[in-house]
Amino acid sequence: MCRVSALIERIAQRIGAQGDAQAAEKIMVLVNGIVDDAFRTHCRIALPDERTLLVSVDRPSLVYTMRAQWLHQLVRALSGARRRIVFEYGSAGVKLARVGL
């Protein structure tokens, strides 16, 4: 399993500019600090643009459940860093590592 710093680096590379690396790091740390192992197992995080956090869920039957469980917590945790959080079926983005690894 990758370390969180490696995931942050990959996200920064995907979104392009080096200035976005700090924003990506902040978002990854915030999200990783509030989600549980079920989220880490079934979801991937991507930042397709500067205003969107994309949560890709690996099972269609879990998309609604994950959205219902995590949307409000993510909105509160990101408080202004992102305006839009999208949950969808797919495999875009990177998995979060377990906290403490």
Chimera marker file (.cmm) of the C-alpha trace (Angstrom):
<marker_set name="trace">
<marker id="1" x="0.000" y="0.000" z="0.000" r="1" g="1" b="0" radius="0.5"/>
<marker id="2" x="1.240" y="3.494" z="-0.838" r="1" g="1" b="0" radius="0.5"/>
<marker id="3" x="2.086" y="6.064" z="1.769" r="1" g="1" b="0" radius="0.5"/>
<marker id="4" x="-0.132" y="9.161" z="1.962" r="1" g="1" b="0" radius="0.5"/>
<marker id="5" x="2.748" y="11.371" z="0.749" r="1" g="1" b="0" radius="0.5"/>
<marker id="6" x="3.050" y="9.268" z="-2.425" r="1" g="1" b="0" radius="0.5"/>
<marker id="7" x="-0.688" y="9.626" z="-3.031" r="1" g="1" b="0" radius="0.5"/>
<marker id="8" x="-0.492" y="13.384" z="-2.566" r="1" g="1" b="0" radius="0.5"/>
<marker id="9" x="2.371" y="13.588" z="-5.023" r="1" g="1" b="0" radius="0.5"/>
<marker id="10" x="0.420" y="11.591" z="-7.631" r="1" g="1" b="0" radius="0.5"/>
<marker id="11" x="-2.623" y="13.834" z="-7.201" r="1" g="1" b="0" radius="0.5"/>
<marker id="12" x="-0.477" y="16.948" z="-7.550" r="1" g="1" b="0" radius="0.5"/>
<marker id="13" x="0.982" y="15.559" z="-10.776" r="1" g="1" b="0" radius="0.5"/>
<marker id="14" x="-2.475" y="14.759" z="-12.114" r="1" g="1" b="0" radius="0.5"/>
<marker id="15" x="-3.870" y="18.215" z="-11.460" r="1" g="1" b="0" radius="0.5"/>
<marker id="16" x="-0.860" y="19.857" z="-13.035" r="1" g="1" b="0" radius="0.5"/>
<marker id="17" x="0.665" y="22.860" z="-11.334" r="1" g="1" b="0" radius="0.5"/>
<marker id="18" x="3.048" y="22.630" z="-8.408" r="1" g="1" b="0" radius="0.5"/>
<marker id="19" x="1.094" y="25.354" z="-6.600" r="1" g="1" b="0" radius="0.5"/>
<marker id="20" x="-1.818" y="22.951" z="-6.389" r="1" g="1" b="0" radius="0.5"/>
<marker id="21" x="0.272" y="20.421" z="-4.448" r="1" g="1" b="0" radius="0.5"/>
<marker id="22" x="-0.407" y="22.201" z="-1.145" r="1" g="1" b="0" radius="0.5"/>
<marker id="23" x="-4.146" y="22.285" z="-1.816" r="1" g="1" b="0" radius="0.5"/>
<marker id="24" x="-4.142" y="18.593" z="-2.776" r="1" g="1" b="0" radius="0.5"/>
<marker id="25" x="-2.169" y="17.709" z="0.346" r="1" g="1" b="0" radius="0.5"/>
<marker id="26" x="-4.557" y="19.619" z="2.589" r="1" g="1" b="0" radius="0.5"/>
<marker id="27" x="-7.597" y="17.931" z="1.041" r="1" g="1" b="0" radius="0.5"/>
<marker id="28" x="-6.089" y="14.442" z="1.239" r="1" g="1" b="0" radius="0.5"/>
<marker id="29" x="-5.167" y="14.889" z="4.899" r="1" g="1" b="0" radius="0.5"/>
<marker id="30" x="-8.604" y="16.263" z="5.794" r="1" g="1" b="0" radius="0.5"/>
<marker id="31" x="-10.476" y="13.503" z="3.988" r="1" g="1" b="0" radius="0.5"/>
<marker id="32" x="-8.208" y="10.751" z="5.310" r="1" g="1" b="0" radius="0.5"/>
<marker id="33" x="-8.677" y="12.045" z="8.841" r="1" g="1" b="0" radius="0.5"/>
<marker id="34" x="-12.458" y="11.666" z="8.865" r="1" g="1" b="0" radius="0.5"/>
<marker id="35" x="-13.280" y="8.616" z="6.744" r="1" g="1" b="0" radius="0.5"/>
<marker id="36" x="-13.373" y="5.007" z="7.922" r="1" g="1" b="0" radius="0.5"/>
<marker id="37" x="-11.878" y="1.800" z="6.537" r="1" g="1" b="0" radius="0.5"/>
<marker id="38" x="-14.995" y="1.023" z="4.470" r="1" g="1" b="0" radius="0.5"/>
<marker id="39" x="-14.535" y="4.353" z="2.651" r="1" g="1" b="0" radius="0.5"/>
<marker id="40" x="-10.828" y="3.643" z="2.159" r="1" g="1" b="0" radius="0.5"/>
<marker id="41" x="-11.636" y="0.175" z="0.800" r="1" g="1" b="0" radius="0.5"/>
<marker id="42" x="-14.343" y="1.164" z="-1.671" r="1" g="1" b="0" radius="0.5"/>
<marker id="43" x="-13.575" y="4.773" z="-2.632" r="1" g="1" b="0" radius="0.5"/>
<marker id="44" x="-10.937" y="6.655" z="-4.566" r="1" g="1" b="0" radius="0.5"/>
<marker id="45" x="-10.353" y="10.419" z="-4.492" r="1" g="1" b="0" radius="0.5"/>
<marker id="46" x="-9.619" y="12.660" z="-7.482" r="1" g="1" b="0" radius="0.5"/>
<marker id="47" x="-9.437" y="16.409" z="-8.046" r="1" g="1" b="0" radius="0.5"/>
<marker id="48" x="-10.552" y="16.837" z="-11.669" r="1" g="1" b="0" radius="0.5"/>
<marker id="49" x="-10.565" y="20.630" z="-11.386" r="1" g="1" b="0" radius="0.5"/>
<marker id="50" x="-9.975" y="23.309" z="-8.761" r="1" g="1" b="0" radius="0.5"/>
<marker id="51" x="-13.576" y="23.288" z="-7.515" r="1" g="1" b="0" radius="0.5"/>
<marker id="52" x="-14.465" y="19.586" z="-7.484" r="1" g="1" b="0" radius="0.5"/>
<marker id="53" x="-13.680" y="16.634" z="-5.257" r="1" g="1" b="0" radius="0.5"/>
<marker id="54" x="-14.576" y="13.410" z="-7.051" r="1" g="1" b="0" radius="0.5"/>
<marker id="55" x="-15.236" y="10.298" z="-4.977" r="1" g="1" b="0" radius="0.5"/>
<marker id="56" x="-15.277" y="7.189" z="-7.164" r="1" g="1" b="0" radius="0.5"/>
<marker id="57" x="-16.975" y="4.200" z="-5.545" r="1" g="1" b="0" radius="0.5"/>
<marker id="58" x="-16.034" y="0.700" z="-6.756" r="1" g="1" b="0" radius="0.5"/>
<marker id="59" x="-19.534" y="-0.815" z="-6.464" r="1" g="1" b="0" radius="0.5"/>
<marker id="60" x="-22.653" y="0.761" z="-7.973" r="1" g="1" b="0" radius="0.5"/>
<marker id="61" x="-24.738" y="-0.421" z="-5.034" r="1" g="1" b="0" radius="0.5"/>
<marker id="62" x="-22.549" y="1.562" z="-2.609" r="1" g="1" b="0" radius="0.5"/>
<marker id="63" x="-22.602" y="4.958" z="-4.336" r="1" g="1" b="0" radius="0.5"/>
<marker id="64" x="-25.767" y="6.178" z="-2.598" r="1" g="1" b="0" radius="0.5"/>
<marker id="65" x="-24.726" y="4.706" z="0.763" r="1" g="1" b="0" radius="0.5"/>
<marker id="66" x="-21.297" y="6.362" z="0.685" r="1" g="1" b="0" radius="0.5"/>
<marker id="67" x="-22.801" y="9.665" z="-0.433" r="1" g="1" b="0" radius="0.5"/>
<marker id="68" x="-25.430" y="9.578" z="2.307" r="1" g="1" b="0" radius="0.5"/>
<marker id="69" x="-22.855" y="8.704" z="4.963" r="1" g="1" b="0" radius="0.5"/>
<marker id="70" x="-20.007" y="11.036" z="3.955" r="1" g="1" b="0" radius="0.5"/>
<marker id="71" x="-21.246" y="14.022" z="1.948" r="1" g="1" b="0" radius="0.5"/>
<marker id="72" x="-22.106" y="16.309" z="4.868" r="1" g="1" b="0" radius="0.5"/>
<marker id="73" x="-18.976" y="15.355" z="6.793" r="1" g="1" b="0" radius="0.5"/>
<marker id="74" x="-16.795" y="16.090" z="3.762" r="1" g="1" b="0" radius="0.5"/>
<marker id="75" x="-18.516" y="19.410" z="3.148" r="1" g="1" b="0" radius="0.5"/>
<marker id="76" x="-17.873" y="20.418" z="6.774" r="1" g="1" b="0" radius="0.5"/>
<marker id="77" x="-14.276" y="19.190" z="6.736" r="1" g="1" b="0" radius="0.5"/>
<marker id="78" x="-13.423" y="21.007" z="3.514" r="1" g="1" b="0" radius="0.5"/>
<marker id="79" x="-15.340" y="24.163" z="4.523" r="1" g="1" b="0" radius="0.5"/>
<marker id="80" x="-14.799" y="26.318" z="1.494" r="1" g="1" b="0" radius="0.5"/>
<marker id="81" x="-11.837" y="24.491" z="-0.055" r="1" g="1" b="0" radius="0.5"/>
<marker id="82" x="-14.198" y="22.784" z="-2.504" r="1" g="1" b="0" radius="0.5"/>
<marker id="83" x="-17.630" y="23.831" z="-3.682" r="1" g="1" b="0" radius="0.5"/>
<marker id="84" x="-18.684" y="20.567" z="-5.260" r="1" g="1" b="0" radius="0.5"/>
<marker id="85" x="-18.340" y="16.979" z="-4.056" r="1" g="1" b="0" radius="0.5"/>
<marker id="86" x="-19.395" y="14.308" z="-6.532" r="1" g="1" b="0" radius="0.5"/>
<marker id="87" x="-19.910" y="10.620" z="-5.743" r="1" g="1" b="0" radius="0.5"/>
<marker id="88" x="-20.001" y="8.285" z="-8.736" r="1" g="1" b="0" radius="0.5"/>
<marker id="89" x="-19.409" y="4.683" z="-9.719" r="1" g="1" b="0" radius="0.5"/>
<marker id="90" x="-15.926" y="4.194" z="-11.118" r="1" g="1" b="0" radius="0.5"/>
<marker id="91" x="-12.236" y="3.875" z="-10.407" r="1" g="1" b="0" radius="0.5"/>
<marker id="92" x="-10.841" y="7.366" z="-11.024" r="1" g="1" b="0" radius="0.5"/>
<marker id="93" x="-8.404" y="8.773" z="-8.500" r="1" g="1" b="0" radius="0.5"/>
<marker id="94" x="-6.271" y="7.238" z="-5.789" r="1" g="1" b="0" radius="0.5"/>
<marker id="95" x="-7.072" y="5.186" z="-2.724" r="1" g="1" b="0" radius="0.5"/>
<marker id="96" x="-6.421" y="6.624" z="0.701" r="1" g="1" b="0" radius="0.5"/>
<marker id="97" x="-3.982" y="4.814" z="2.952" r="1" g="1" b="0" radius="0.5"/>
<marker id="98" x="-4.996" y="3.810" z="6.443" r="1" g="1" b="0" radius="0.5"/>
<marker id="99" x="-4.157" y="6.416" z="9.060" r="1" g="1" b="0" radius="0.5"/>
<marker id="100" x="-0.966" y="5.575" z="10.914" r="1" g="1" b="0" radius="0.5"/>
<marker id="101" x="0.661" y="3.565" z="8.114" r="1" g="1" b="0" radius="0.5"/>
<link id1="1" id2="2" r="1" g="1" b="0" radius="0.2"/>
<link id1="2" id2="3" r="1" g="1" b="0" radius="0.2"/>
<link id1="3" id2="4" r="1" g="1" b="0" radius="0.2"/>
<link id1="4" id2="5" r="1" g="1" b="0" radius="0.2"/>
<link id1="5" id2="6" r="1" g="1" b="0" radius="0.2"/>
<link id1="6" id2="7" r="1" g="1" b="0" radius="0.2"/>
<link id1="7" id2="8" r="1" g="1" b="0" radius="0.2"/>
<link id1="8" id2="9" r="1" g="1" b="0" radius="0.2"/>
<link id1="9" id2="10" r="1" g="1" b="0" radius="0.2"/>
<link id1="10" id2="11" r="1" g="1" b="0" radius="0.2"/>
<link id1="11" id2="12" r="1" g="1" b="0" radius="0.2"/>
<link id1="12" id2="13" r="1" g="1" b="0" radius="0.2"/>
<link id1="13" id2="14" r="1" g="1" b="0" radius="0.2"/>
<link id1="14" id2="15" r="1" g="1" b="0" radius="0.2"/>
<link id1="15" id2="16" r="1" g="1" b="0" radius="0.2"/>
<link id1="16" id2="17" r="1" g="1" b="0" radius="0.2"/>
<link id1="17" id2="18" r="1" g="1" b="0" radius="0.2"/>
<link id1="18" id2="19" r="1" g="1" b="0" radius="0.2"/>
<link id1="19" id2="20" r="1" g="1" b="0" radius="0.2"/>
<link id1="20" id2="21" r="1" g="1" b="0" radius="0.2"/>
<link id1="21" id2="22" r="1" g="1" b="0" radius="0.2"/>
<link id1="22" id2="23" r="1" g="1" b="0" radius="0.2"/>
<link id1="23" id2="24" r="1" g="1" b="0" radius="0.2"/>
<link id1="24" id2="25" r="1" g="1" b="0" radius="0.2"/>
<link id1="25" id2="26" r="1" g="1" b="0" radius="0.2"/>
<link id1="26" id2="27" r="1" g="1" b="0" radius="0.2"/>
<link id1="27" id2="28" r="1" g="1" b="0" radius="0.2"/>
<link id1="28" id2="29" r="1" g="1" b="0" radius="0.2"/>
<link id1="29" id2="30" r="1" g="1" b="0" radius="0.2"/>
<link id1="30" id2="31" r="1" g="1" b="0" radius="0.2"/>
<link id1="31" id2="32" r="1" g="1" b="0" radius="0.2"/>
<link id1="32" id2="33" r="1" g="1" b="0" radius="0.2"/>
<link id1="33" id2="34" r="1" g="1" b="0" radius="0.2"/>
<link id1="34" id2="35" r="1" g="1" b="0" radius="0.2"/>
<link id1="35" id2="36" r="1" g="1" b="0" radius="0.2"/>
<link id1="36" id2="37" r="1" g="1" b="0" radius="0.2"/>
<link id1="37" id2="38" r="1" g="1" b="0" radius="0.2"/>
<link id1="38" id2="39" r="1" g="1" b="0" radius="0.2"/>
<link id1="39" id2="40" r="1" g="1" b="0" radius="0.2"/>
<link id1="40" id2="41" r="1" g="1" b="0" radius="0.2"/>
<link id1="41" id2="42" r="1" g="1" b="0" radius="0.2"/>
<link id1="42" id2="43" r="1" g="1" b="0" radius="0.2"/>
<link id1="43" id2="44" r="1" g="1" b="0" radius="0.2"/>
<link id1="44" id2="45" r="1" g="1" b="0" radius="0.2"/>
<link id1="45" id2="46" r="1" g="1" b="0" radius="0.2"/>
<link id1="46" id2="47" r="1" g="1" b="0" radius="0.2"/>
<link id1="47" id2="48" r="1" g="1" b="0" radius="0.2"/>
<link id1="48" id2="49" r="1" g="1" b="0" radius="0.2"/>
<link id1="49" id2="50" r="1" g="1" b="0" radius="0.2"/>
<link id1="50" id2="51" r="1" g="1" b="0" radius="0.2"/>
<link id1="51" id2="52" r="1" g="1" b="0" radius="0.2"/>
<link id1="52" id2="53" r="1" g="1" b="0" radius="0.2"/>
<link id1="53" id2="54" r="1" g="1" b="0" radius="0.2"/>
<link id1="54" id2="55" r="1" g="1" b="0" radius="0.2"/>
<link id1="55" id2="56" r="1" g="1" b="0" radius="0.2"/>
<link id1="56" id2="57" r="1" g="1" b="0" radius="0.2"/>
<link id1="57" id2="58" r="1" g="1" b="0" radius="0.2"/>
<link id1="58" id2="59" r="1" g="1" b="0" radius="0.2"/>
<link id1="59" id2="60" r="1" g="1" b="0" radius="0.2"/>
<link id1="60" id2="61" r="1" g="1" b="0" radius="0.2"/>
<link id1="61" id2="62" r="1" g="1" b="0" radius="0.2"/>
<link id1="62" id2="63" r="1" g="1" b="0" radius="0.2"/>
<link id1="63" id2="64" r="1" g="1" b="0" radius="0.2"/>
<link id1="64" id2="65" r="1" g="1" b="0" radius="0.2"/>
<link id1="65" id2="66" r="1" g="1" b="0" radius="0.2"/>
<link id1="66" id2="67" r="1" g="1" b="0" radius="0.2"/>
<link id1="67" id2="68" r="1" g="1" b="0" radius="0.2"/>
<link id1="68" id2="69" r="1" g="1" b="0" radius="0.2"/>
<link id1="69" id2="70" r="1" g="1" b="0" radius="0.2"/>
<link id1="70" id2="71" r="1" g="1" b="0" radius="0.2"/>
<link id1="71" id2="72" r="1" g="1" b="0" radius="0.2"/>
<link id1="72" id2="73" r="1" g="1" b="0" radius="0.2"/>
<link id1="73" id2="74" r="1" g="1" b="0" radius="0.2"/>
<link id1="74" id2="75" r="1" g="1" b="0" radius="0.2"/>
<link id1="75" id2="76" r="1" g="1" b="0" radius="0.2"/>
<link id1="76" id2="77" r="1" g="1" b="0" radius="0.2"/>
<link id1="77" id2="78" r="1" g="1" b="0" radius="0.2"/>
<link id1="78" id2="79" r="1" g="1" b="0" radius="0.2"/>
<link id1="79" id2="80" r="1" g="1" b="0" radius="0.2"/>
<link id1="80" id2="81" r="1" g="1" b="0" radius="0.2"/>
<link id1="81" id2="82" r="1" g="1" b="0" radius="0.2"/>
<link id1="82" id2="83" r="1" g="1" b="0" radius="0.2"/>
<link id1="83" id2="84" r="1" g="1" b="0" radius="0.2"/>
<link id1="84" id2="85" r="1" g="1" b="0" radius="0.2"/>
<link id1="85" id2="86" r="1" g="1" b="0" radius="0.2"/>
<link id1="86" id2="87" r="1" g="1" b="0" radius="0.2"/>
<link id1="87" id2="88" r="1" g="1" b="0" radius="0.2"/>
<link id1="88" id2="89" r="1" g="1" b="0" radius="0.2"/>
<link id1="89" id2="90" r="1" g="1" b="0" radius="0.2"/>
<link id1="90" id2="91" r="1" g="1" b="0" radius="0.2"/>
<link id1="91" id2="92" r="1" g="1" b="0" radius="0.2"/>
<link id1="92" id2="93" r="1" g="1" b="0" radius="0.2"/>
<link id1="93" id2="94" r="1" g="1" b="0" radius="0.2"/>
<link id1="94" id2="95" r="1" g="1" b="0" radius="0.2"/>
<link id1="95" id2="96" r="1" g="1" b="0" radius="0.2"/>
<link id1="96" id2="97" r="1" g="1" b="0" radius="0.2"/>
<link id1="97" id2="98" r="1" g="1" b="0" radius="0.2"/>
<link id1="98" id2="99" r="1" g="1" b="0" radius="0.2"/>
<link id1="99" id2="100" r="1" g="1" b="0" radius="0.2"/>
<link id1="100" id2="101" r="1" g="1" b="0" radius="0.2"/>
</marker_set>
